[in-house]
């Protein structure tokens, strides 16, 4: 078949999709989710624990416990565990957020029965050897100390403290915190929050009921309920702050405020508004500050989600001499969206981008698992994403204006600049 390249492809404005319907089973009080649908002989097993940083008694305990899972058990050293995983071509990822910690195994399906005993052992029987603990902390401390010389890192570290002073969301890590971590504290945290069993288990890839049974048999959980650590959020007051780093050639800028979460009815419109302003490469901030002014290699805005609230922020690094000019242009773009309705063509481009990008994010069972995990952990309805995309598709320019007026006036935004002092 010969293509007629003089005829452009049809531009679609609707992107139908279907999430795999997970099969759920409750086993010894733990919800297991099976998301199958791939012919590739690869299995992904993720255990999600209620063991995020909001639960730690002191700084770095939660991240250290998560980091050191599998770095030694009562029966095997870290080297022996890693050698066995390498032999079967398996690998493990570990992640931690404010609320949750996860440990994920990737393995060829035909080797799962051989790898599972070691994976279960590192989850249930980690002992956190003092030598491994010290190596881990020393390496992370050295990396942290090096990063303290970078304006972007310092800005990222300190900005949450402007939004959430005195709350775990706003906690700032200090260099000396690495010297305060003890093996006793890490092990006690591990026993308290990891031995309490996961809040959810996700099995995806080339998996079936037999695989499901294999996984459930590998873990003998003793389910305990841990109260959610919902410390009341502080009242929000916008703050402007500058952290001086005079020996730098760039300034790091973060501007933002607390935001709604995914459960909120305004989340869809805020997502659309954010994308127009700074949420993709063709956004207004990128066109103005990168393409037209050349102040930066990149600038963007984003919505970040915690359990109790979200965060909306703009982030960039610019040449120090362009600090004030960049702040002025950011302010100008925000105010322009307050006063000028977004044109129909720009609205449609952004809606198509959001929908197309979403389709890419649900390509395959592993990617769909990430979306299903959000639904499960947030307690959202099964058709949440269909509703979200439909709300974005139907949104009007007036909806965007209303969102700007309600949530994103410059007077409501906090600002942190890290770098040389500059003239206002």
DODRENKE-721965 format. One line per 8 residues: their letters; for each residue x, y, z of C-alpha. Coordinates in steps of 0.05 Angstrom, whole numbers. Each point is the difference from the previous one (the first is absolute). Last residue first. Layout:
BEGIN
a> X Y Z; ...
//
This chain:
BEGIN
xxxxxxxx> 298 876 856; 76 -3 -1; 32 -67 8; 33 -41 55; 35 -61 -27; -33 -68 1; -62 -35 28; -68 33 -13
xxxxxxxx> -62 -23 36; -70 26 -14; -68 -12 32; -63 13 -41; -66 29 22; 16 72 -21; 16 -25 -70; -72 -24 -9
xxxxxxxx> -3 -74 -14; -56 -34 38; -68 31 -10; 14 51 -55; 43 -48 -39; -51 -56 6; -56 47 -22; 40 20 -61
xxxxxxxx> 12 -73 -18; -75 -15 7; -16 60 -44; 46 -28 -54; -43 -63 0; 8 -70 27; -35 -57 -37; 63 -40 -17
xxxxxxxx> 29 12 70; -63 -26 33; 0 -61 -47; 73 -14 16; -14 2 75; -64 -41 -5; 34 -55 -40; 58 3 49
xxxxxxxx> -45 -9 61; -40 -59 -29; 20 -46 57; -18 51 52; 57 29 42; 23 -28 67; 67 36 -4; 42 -62 7
xxxxxxxx> -43 -42 -47; -11 52 -54; 74 20 3; 21 -74 -6; -46 -8 -61; 39 55 -36; 67 -31 17; -27 -69 -18
xxxxxxxx> -20 27 -68; 73 15 -15; 20 -71 19; -58 -30 -38; 16 34 -66; -9 70 -28; -36 40 53; 47 60 2
xxxxxxxx> 0 6 -76; -76 8 1; 8 54 52; 49 38 -44; -50 -2 -57; -56 26 44; 42 55 30; 28 21 -68
xxxxxxxx> -68 -1 -33; -27 45 56; 60 46 -8; -9 7 -75; -75 10 8; 9 56 50; 52 34 -43; -47 0 -60
xxxxxxxx> -59 25 40; 38 59 30; 12 4 74; -40 56 32; 41 62 15; 0 34 69; 22 -51 51; 41 -39 -51
xxxxxxxx> 38 64 -15; 12 9 75; 36 -67 4; 41 15 -62; 21 68 27; 19 -28 68; 45 -51 -34; 29 55 -43
xxxxxxxx> 16 44 60; 32 -58 38; 43 -14 -61; 22 73 -6; 17 0 73; 45 -61 -5; 31 15 -68; 69 20 26
xxxxxxxx> 4 -66 39; -8 -41 -63; -63 -40 8; -23 -64 35; -74 -19 -2; -58 -25 41; -74 19 2; -42 -33 55
xxxxxxxx> -67 -29 19; -1 -43 62; -54 -50 18; -33 -15 66; -10 -51 55; 26 -62 -35; 53 35 -42; -4 17 -73
xxxxxxxx> 45 44 -43; -29 45 -54; 51 28 -48; 27 63 -32; 58 5 -49; 63 36 -19; 57 -23 -44; 65 21 -31
xxxxxxxx> -6 68 32; 1 75 -13; -5 -7 -75; -53 55 -5; -43 -27 -57; 10 -75 3; 16 -11 73; -38 54 39
xxxxxxxx> -59 12 -47; -12 -65 -36; 17 -42 61; -45 40 46; -57 -2 -50; 3 -76 -7; 26 -36 -62; 47 -45 39
xxxxxxxx> -54 -20 49; -30 19 67; 17 74 3; -61 45 -9; -43 -43 -45; 16 -63 38; -16 32 67; -67 24 -24
xxxxxxxx> -18 -70 -25; 21 -33 65; -37 54 40; -63 -14 -41; 5 -75 15; 15 12 74; -60 45 12; -45 -57 25
xxxxxxxx> 52 -18 54; 20 -74 6; 64 11 -38; 25 48 54; -8 76 2; 61 45 4; 49 30 50; 39 57 -32
xxxxxxxx> 52 16 -52; 63 35 -24; 68 -33 -4; 61 35 -28; 72 -23 -4; 51 54 -16; 61 -12 -42; 73 22 -1
xxxxxxxx> 14 -22 71; 51 24 51; -50 46 36; -47 -54 26; -52 41 38; -67 -31 18; -56 48 -19; -71 -5 27
xxxxxxxx> -70 22 -18; -55 -30 43; -75 -10 -14; -40 -19 63; -30 -69 5; -31 -23 65; 39 -60 24; -21 -70 -21
xxxxxxxx> -27 -44 56; 43 -62 11; -33 -59 -35; 43 -59 21; -47 -54 -21; -9 -51 56; 36 -66 -11; -44 -62 -4
xxxxxxxx> 36 -66 7; -1 -58 -49; 46 -57 16; 26 -16 -70; 24 -69 -19; 29 15 -69; 21 -50 -53; -68 -34 -5
xxxxxxxx> -32 64 -27; 53 5 -55; -7 -72 -24; -76 5 2; 1 61 -45; 48 -34 -48; -49 -58 -5; -58 48 -8
xxxxxxxx> 34 35 -58; 59 46 -12; 36 23 -62; 4 71 23; -28 24 66; -3 -17 74; -18 58 47; -1 -9 75
xxxxxxxx> -37 50 45; 4 32 69; 59 -44 12; 10 -41 64; 11 26 71; 70 -31 -6; 19 59 -44; -24 55 47
xxxxxxxx> 19 -19 71; 56 -49 -15; 33 47 -50; -7 60 47; 32 -40 56; 57 -22 -46; 14 72 -22; -1 27 71
xxxxxxxx> 45 -55 27; 50 7 -58; 8 73 17; -9 64 -42; 29 62 34; 61 9 -44; -42 7 -64; -41 54 34
xxxxxxxx> 63 43 4; -6 19 -73; -70 27 10; -65 -24 -31; -56 52 -4; -70 -21 24; -57 35 -37; -45 -60 -12
xxxxxxxx> 14 -22 72; -34 64 24; 33 57 39; -3 48 -59; -40 -30 -58; 3 47 -60; 66 35 13; 31 -65 27
xxxxxxxx> -18 -33 -67; 49 48 -36; 61 -19 41; 25 -64 -32; -19 17 -72; 35 67 6; 62 -32 30; 1 -51 -56
xxxxxxxx> -9 52 -55; 54 46 29; 53 -54 0; 53 2 55; -44 -39 47; 2 -56 -51; 72 -18 20; -20 -5 73
xxxxxxxx> -60 -44 -18; 44 -46 -42; 50 -7 57; -57 -12 49; -31 -53 -45; 65 -37 -6; 14 4 75; -71 -22 16
xxxxxxxx> 2 -61 -45; 70 -21 22; -20 8 73; -63 -41 -8; 36 -55 -39; 52 -6 56; -54 1 54; -39 -57 -31
xxxxxxxx> -72 20 -13; -34 -65 22; -49 -12 -58; -46 -59 13; -68 13 -30; 15 40 -63; 69 -30 -13; -26 -70 13
xxxxxxxx> -61 9 -44; 44 20 -58; 47 -58 13; -57 -50 2; -32 33 -62; 61 -8 -46; -6 -74 -16; -76 -1 -7
xxxxxxxx> 5 63 -44; 49 -31 -48; -49 -18 -56; -33 68 8; 63 39 -14; 9 47 58; -12 72 22; -9 8 75
xxxxxxxx> -26 63 32; 8 29 70; -46 57 20; -3 54 53; -61 42 13; -23 65 31; 54 53 -12; 29 -39 -58
xxxxxxxx> 48 -59 -4; 25 -43 -57; 38 -66 -6; 14 -36 -65; 23 -73 -4; 33 -40 -54; -6 -69 -31; 46 -30 -53
xxxxxxxx> -2 -68 34; 74 -1 19; -3 74 16; -53 -12 54; 43 -56 30; 63 43 -1; -38 58 32; -24 -44 57
xxxxxxxx> 70 -29 11; 33 69 -2; -51 29 49; 16 -55 49; -46 -59 12; -34 -36 58; -18 55 51; -9 48 -57
xxxxxxxx> 47 49 -35; -6 60 -46; -69 -25 -21; -38 61 25; 54 52 12; -29 57 -40; -70 -7 29; 26 0 71
xxxxxxxx> 45 59 -17; -58 39 -31; -44 -10 61; 54 18 51; 25 61 -38; -22 52 52; -30 -22 66; -60 -40 25
xxxxxxxx> -19 -20 -72; -74 -4 -16; -5 61 -46; 60 -29 -39; -40 -56 -31; -13 -69 29; -72 -19 -16; 27 -55 -45
xxxxxxxx> -8 -14 -74; 24 -68 -26; 13 -3 -75; 8 -63 -42; 15 9 -74; 3 -62 -44; 33 -8 -68; -11 -55 -52
xxxxxxxx> -27 48 -52; -71 -18 -21; -30 56 42; -69 7 30; -3 -12 74; -15 48 57; -10 -41 63; -14 41 62
xxxxxxxx> 12 -27 71; -35 32 60; 31 -22 67; -45 -25 56; 27 -71 -1; -13 -2 -75; -51 47 -30; -5 -11 -75
xxxxxxxx> -7 51 -55; 1 -12 -75; 20 63 -35; -43 28 -57; 50 21 -53; -11 74 -15; -39 17 -62; 14 56 -48
xxxxxxxx> -37 47 -47; 39 59 -28; -47 55 -24; 23 61 -39; 30 -36 -59; 40 35 -53; -6 -37 -66; 67 -9 -34
xxxxxxxx> 21 51 -52; -13 -15 -74; 58 19 -46; 37 -62 25; -46 -46 -39; 23 -66 29; 12 -58 -47; -28 -68 20
//
